[in-house]
Amino acid sequence: MNSNRSVFPQIMLGLMFALTAFLWFATLDHNALVRPDEGRYAEIPREMVASGDWVTPRLNDLKYFEKPALQYWATAIAYSLFGEHNWTARLWAALTGFLGILLVYFTGLRLYGQRAGYMAALVLASSFLYFAIGHINILDMGVSFFMSLSLAALVLAQRPGANESETRWWMYVCWAGMGFSMLSKGLIGIAIPGAVLILYTLIQRDWGLWKRLHMIKGLLIFAVITVPWFVMVSRANPEFLWFFFIHEHVLRYLTPISGRVHPWYTFIPVVLLGIMPWLGPMLHALWRGWERQPASNQFQANRMLMVWVAFIFVFFSISHSKLVPYILPIFPALALLIGERLSKIAGKALSWQISIMLPIAMAAWWFAPLASKGASAEVPVALYDNFIPWIQAAALCWLIGAMIAMWLARREQIIAAVTVMAVAGLLMGQSVYLGYNALSPASSAYLIAQQIKPYLKPGVPFYSVAMYEQTLPPYLQRTMTLVAHPDEMYFGIEQEPNKWIPDVATFLKLWPQQPYALAVMSPVYYQQFAAQGLPMRVIARDTRRVVVVTP
């Protein structure tokens, strides 16, 4: 192992982490909430605050048991303290993402030395997928942080040189991390770390590791964190246990019930793109990652990290439910492996590894205009035209950063080269993030919500006909009555069927009887209803939605 002796002036470390924090948090409020996920995970905590019920999660006033409550609570607290804004909706994802960067720095510092910890932290912060997920209001960054906390605590507890007290307290942190992981997204929080531990001990035949897990007290810590909410929500909702554990875990993983079936190789391009601009260093780190560290009979931290990466990659690759963010928990481990390699690499080798980004960045700039091929009636080409310059700016960040970093690396200024490449990656991520807001007229209901607000009155019915726009309720700060479209709330509707209208025919009979009501529908349904002579007046519309009131 490398010495933990400081190799940087403290002011340099402080300034770099301050710059990273600025680039990480500064723009959280800029973009409108994006459909569907950001709307969903902004609305559930809003309803918690509005109702005062922090036990039973609800979406559009219907029971919603797909995920545990930790992130809902965190966002609800942010709303209560700072108000309901785009940035407070995204705060938990951004905060846990940044804490993950600090965690990787600290873990790398203790395992490999400050030089490696610094580089690992910058690699993680500037990796494209990690940056992106850290700025989106979804659950994956939170669970990734707590799973990474479990991994980091485990390797710090078991590392050679750790005394008995360090092993005990780090293992307590490991068990707590698994508890908060489970409260973030369910059983994967303990199932994946447990499977990785078993696989590692089978490969290494390190049976003594199990004697140092402090399992009895650890399970108690895990239970104290997880059991109270699961007991309370189950007592209030007897239907919870079957839906959460069987439907949302077993059936989603083993069957195509979720409709997220993708090829087995889905996560290969996701990882290759997501780790950029560190593709070359990642391939090198993975190639060398299985090498034994000195004292081969001792705990092998790098091999534990490699098993973590490999198992999670395979686990989600064979699942019947695949989404891009699922693979995020491997990125902190990859960053540690990359940081350790970068701390030892020669400048010429680093220059060659970074050079991979030159053709990639130029291709991204050159082919950016092809993004307009994704245009449709709902997302007009004009919106993509506004987004394309941001993509090209992002590509230029990579290109210029890679050229400067290569020059520095060839002069053996490794730390400076890695720092420049990381800043370029952060600027690239911000360019894509800020630019994506150009698509917000189609990807978010923010603009149309501003048109609707003057027509809202307390207690007035608002129907969502054959659609559910996830970002509309949080911006209107109210729920809607679903018509002929259960969306993902079918289970909640089964529990409370009186809260929706099951078919369009019933809505058509009910609408003329209302003294005053609003409805949102697709342009196709609006044309159909207009042709039938349904009395209604348009108050707002865009490419996806038409909003009407009774005349």
N, C-alpha and C positions, 0 to 999 in steps of 0.2 A: 504493500500500500504506500501511497505517496504521503508525504508529511502534510499536516494540516496548517503548517506555518503560512501566514498571510503573504501573498505575493503581489497584492495590490495596495496602493494607498487607500485608506478607508473612504476618503472623499470621492475617489473614483468609483468605488462600489456604490456609494450613496447616490451619486449623480446618475449613474447608469440605471439603478433601480427606480429612481425618481422619474427619469425619462421614460422608462418602460411603463411605469404606472400612469403617467400622463397620456401616453399613446394608447394605453389600454382602456382608460376610463373616460377620456375627454369627450367622446362622441356618442355616449350611450343614449342620449336623448334625441339625437338627430333624426334617426329613421323612424318612420311610422311602423307600428306593429304589423308583422307579416302573417298572412293566413297560411295554414290553419293553426299551427302550433303556438305561435306567440299570442294569438288571441285567446286560445283555450287556457293557457297557463297564466294569462293576465286576469281572465274572468273568474276562475275558480277562487283565487284569494280575494278578489273584490267582493264576491258573494259571501265569503266567510266574514269579512269585515261588516258588510251590510246586514247580515242575518245574526251575527254574534255566535253562530255555531261553528266552532273550530274543530269539531270531531268528524262530522260527516261532510266530505267534499261534495260539492254540487256544481254542475255545469248547466247554465240556463235553467236554474232552479230544479234540476233533476239529479238524483243521486249518481255520482260518478266515482267508481271504485277501481279504475284501471291502474292507478298509481298511489303510493303512500303519500303522507301529508307534509313531509318536512319542508319541501320547497314552497308549498302553499303557505305554510306558517311563516316562513322567512319573508315571502313577498307581502303577505298580509301585514306583517310587522312594519315593513318598509312603507307600505301605503299609510298605515296608521301614524307613522312618525313624520313622513315627508310628503304625503299626498300621492294621488294616483297619476303617474306620469309614465312615459315610455322608459325613462331611466330607472325608475323604481321597479317597474315590471322586470327589467333585465338585470337588476342589481345582484341578485343571488348568483346567477350564472357568471357574471363578470367577477364578482368577489371571490367565489370559489375557484374560478380560473386563475386569478392572480395569486391566490394562496397556494395553488398548485405549483406555480412558478417558484415561489419562495420555498416551498417544500422540497422541490427538486434541487434548488441551490443548497439547502441545508443538508440534504441526504448526500449529495455529491461531495460536499465539503467534508463530511464525516467519513465517507467511504474512500474517496480518492484524493482529497485535497481541495484547496480553495480554487485553484485554476480550473479543475474539472467541474466543480460545482457551479462556478460562474458561467462556463461555457454551456453546461447542460441547461441551466435556467434560461439563457438566451436562445438556445435551440428550441426549447419548448415554447417560449413566448412568441417566437416568430414563425413557428410552423403553421402553415396555412389553415389546416383543419382545426387545430387547437385554438388559434386566434378567432376563427369564424364562430365556432361553437361557444366561445366565451363571450360573444356579443349577440347571442340569440336566446330568447327566453324559452328554453326547453330544459328538460330534467337531466340531460346527459352530462353536463359539466359538473353538476353537484355530485352525482354518483361517481363520476370519474375521480373527483378530488378525494372523496372518502375511501374509495377503493385503493387509490394511490397512497393515501395515508396509511392504510392497513399494510400495503406492501413495504412502504418506506420504514414503518415502525418495525416490521418483522426483520428486515435485513439489518437495521440498526441494532435491534435486540440480539441478533444471532451472530453479528460480525465478530471476527477474531479480535480479542482485546477488550470486548465489552465485559464489564464486571457484573457481578450478580445483581446489584441494584439496578444498573442500566438495563439489563435484560428484563428484569421484572417490570419496570415502569414502561419500557417501550412495548412490551407485550400487552400491557394494559391499554396503551394507546392503540395498538393493533386491534384489539377486541372492540374498543370504542369505535374505531373507524369502520369496522364491519357492521356494527349496530346502526350507525348513521347512514351507511350505504344502504342497508335494508330499508330504513325509513325514507330514503331518497327514491329508490326504484324497485324494491322488492328483494326476492330471494337471491338474485345474482350477487348481492352485496356480501353474502357469506358463502354461497355455493362456489363462486369462482375462486376466491382466495383459498378456500378449503381444498378444491380440486388441484390447484397449483401446488399447494403444500404437499399433498399426497404424491403428485407426479414427481416433484423434485426429490422427495425422500426415496421413492422407488428407483429413480435414476442414479442418485448419489449414494444410496444405501446409508443415508445419514439418519439412522433410527434414533440416535440420541437427541436429535432436534425436538422430538415430541416430548421429551422430559422437561424441556425449557419453555414450553408454551404457556405455563401457568393457566391451565385450562379451566380449573374450577372457578377461580376468581374471575377469569376472563369471560366465561359463560355467564356469570352473574352480572358483570358489567354490560354484556351484550343484552341480557334480559331486561335490566333496568332501563336501558335506552329504548328497546323495541316493544316490550310487552304492553306497557300502559295504553298506548294508542290502539294497538290491535284489539285489546280487550274492550276498550271503550267503544270503538266503532262497531265491533261485533255485537255488543250488547244493545246498541242503538239500532243496528241493522243486521238481523240474523242471516240475511241473504249474502252478506259481505264475504264470508270465508270461502264459500264455493266459488264465487265469481273471481275473487282476487287470486286465490292460490291455484285453482284448477283451470279456469278459463284463461286468465291472464298470464299464467306461467306455463303450465303443462301443455295445454292445447295450443297456445300460440307458438311454443317452441317446436312441438312435434307434428303439427298439422298446418295446412295453409289457411286456417280460419281467419287470420288477420288480413289476408289479401296482400301480403308483402313478400311474395315469393320472387326471388331473384336468383341468378346463376350462382353456383358455388364459388366462382372466382370474383364475385362482386367486390370484395374488400381489397383485392390486389391493386386495382387502379386507385381506389380510395386512399390507400396508404401511400402509394407512390406519389400521388398528387398532394395529399394532405401533409406530408413531411417536408415538402419543398419550402425553402430553398436548400434543404439539407439532404437531398436525395443521395448524392455521392457519399458523404460521410455516414449516412445510415447504412448503405450497402457495405461499406468497409467495417462499420461497427458490428453488424450482424455476422459478417464473415469471420471476424476475430473474437466475437463475444463468447464463444464456448470454450476458449482457452482456459486452462486451469490457472488459478492464481497460486502464488507460493503457498506452501504448507497445504498440500492437496487434501489432507485429512480434515481440514477445517471447513467451516461454512463457506460456500462459494457464492458470493453476492451476484456476480455477473451471470452465473448459471441460473440463479433464481430469477433474475430479470429476463433472461432468455426464455425460460419456461413460461413465465407470465405472458410474454409477448406471443409465443407460439400457441399456448393453450387458448387464450382469448381469441386469437385470430381463427383458429380451427373451430372453436366453440360456436362462434357466430356465423362462420362460413357454412356450417352444416345445418344451421337453424332454418326452419321454414319461414321465419320472420326476420327480414333484414332491412335495416335503415342505416344510412351513412353514419350517423352519430354513435351507433352502437360500438364501433371499433375504437372510440376515443380513449378508453382506459389503457391502451397499450402505449400511448404517446409519452406519458411521463417516464415509463421504463425505457422506451427508445431514446429519449433525451438523455437519460443517465448513461446509457451505453455509448451514445454519440459523444457526450461530454468527456467521458473517460478516454475515448480514442483521440479526440481532438487535443487533449492535454498532453499527449505523447507524440503527436504527428509532426513530421518535418514539413517545412514550409512548401517545398516543391510538391510533395504529395497532396497537401491541402489545396494548393493551386489547381492541380489537375482535377481534384474532386469538385471544386467549386465551378470549374469550367463547364461542367454538364449543364449549368444553368444558362449559359450563353445562348445555345440554340433553342432551348426551351423558352426563354424570355423573348427572343426574337420571333419565334413561332407564335407565341401568345399575342404579341403586338400585331403581327401580320394578319393573323386569322381572326382577330377580335371582331371585325365587321360581320363575320359569319353568324354572330349571335343573333342578328336580326332575322335569321332563318327560323327562329323560334316564335316569331310574331304570329298572332292569330286575331280573330275578331275580338277576343277578350283582352289580349295584350297587344295593342297596335304597334306597328313598326316604329312609329315616332318615339315611343317610350324606349325601345331598344337603342335607337339612334342617340338618345341622351345618355344611355348607359355605356355605350362603346368607348367614348373617350376616357372614361374612368378605368376601364379594363386595360386600355393601352397605357395609361399612366401607371397602373400597377405593374405592367410588364416592364416599363422603363425603370421602375424602382428596382426590380430584380436585376435587370441588365446592368445598370450603372453600379449598383451595389456589388455585383459579381466581379465586374472589371476592377473596381477599386480594391476589393478583398483579394483578388488574385495578385495584384501588384504588391500589396502589403505582405501576402503570404510568401511570395518569392524573395522578399527582403527579410524573411524569418520573423516578421512581426505578427505572430500567430494570434495573440489576444486581440490586437487591433483589427485583424482581418475578420475574425469571428464577430467582433462587435459591429463592424460595418455591415456585414452580411445580415446580422440580426436586425439592425435598425432598418435596413432595406426591406426585410421581410415584414416588419411591423408596419412600415409605410405602405407596402403592397397590400397588406390586409386591410388597412384603413381605406385605401383607395377603392377596393372592391366593395367594402362595407358601405362607405358613403355613397358610392355610385349606384348601389342597388336601390337606393331610395328613389331613383328615377323611375322605377317600375311601380312605385307605391300607388298610383291611381288605379292600378289593376290588382296589385298584390295586397292592398290594405283597404279597409273601409273608412280610414281617417277622414278623407276629404268629403265623402258622401255623408258621413256622420255630422259634419258641421252644417251641411245643408238641412239635415233632418231636425236638428235640435230645436229650432224655433217653433216647430209644429208639435213638439212633445208636451203632453200635459200629464200630471200625476194620475195614475190609475187607468189611463186610456189603453185599450187593447192594441197590441202591436203583433201582427201575424208574420211569420216567416214561411212563405209558401213554397213548398217543394225544394227548399234549400236551407242551409244554415251558414250564415256568414260569421265565422268565428271572431273576427276583429270588430264587429259592429257592437255587441253588448258592452265590452269594456269602454268603448268611446262614448256610447250613449248612457252608460251607467244604469242599465236596466236589462231585464231578460225579455224574451219574446215567446210567443206561442207557436210551436212548430206545427206545420200543416203538411201531412203526407210525406214527411221526410224525417225519420228518426235519427239519421246520421249516425254518429257513434254513441248516441244516448239511448239506444234501443233498450238496454238493460234497465236504465232509470225509468224509461217509459213503462216497461213491464211492471215496475213496482208502483208507479203512480200514473196510470193510464188516463186519468182525468185531466192531466196537464197538457194534453196535446189534441189535435184534430187529425184523425187517421186518414182522411181522404179529401181531395179537392172539392168533391161535390158538396160535402158538408160545409166547407168554407164558403162556397158560392151561395149557399142558402143563408148562412149566418151573416155574411158581410152587409147586405142591404138593411139588416135589422139593427145595425149599430148606429147610434147617433153620431159618434165620432170614433174613428179607428184608423190605424196605419197598417200598411202591409208592405213587405219587401219581397220581390220575386225576380226571376230572370227576365230578360227582354223577350224571350220566346213565350213565356207564360203571360207576360203583359199583353203581347199582341193577340194571343189566343183569347184572353178575357175581354180585351177591347172589342174584338170581333163578335163576341157573344153579348156585348152591350152592358157589361158589368159597370155600374156607376162608380167612377173613381177619378181622382185628379192627381196627376203626376206632380210631386214636389221635389224630387231629386232623381238623378239617374247617372250611370256611367256605363262602361262597356260590359260589366258583369251584372249590375243590379238596377232595378227600377223600384222606386219607393212611391207609394200612392197613399192618399187619404180618401176618406168618404167625402163626397161632394157636399 
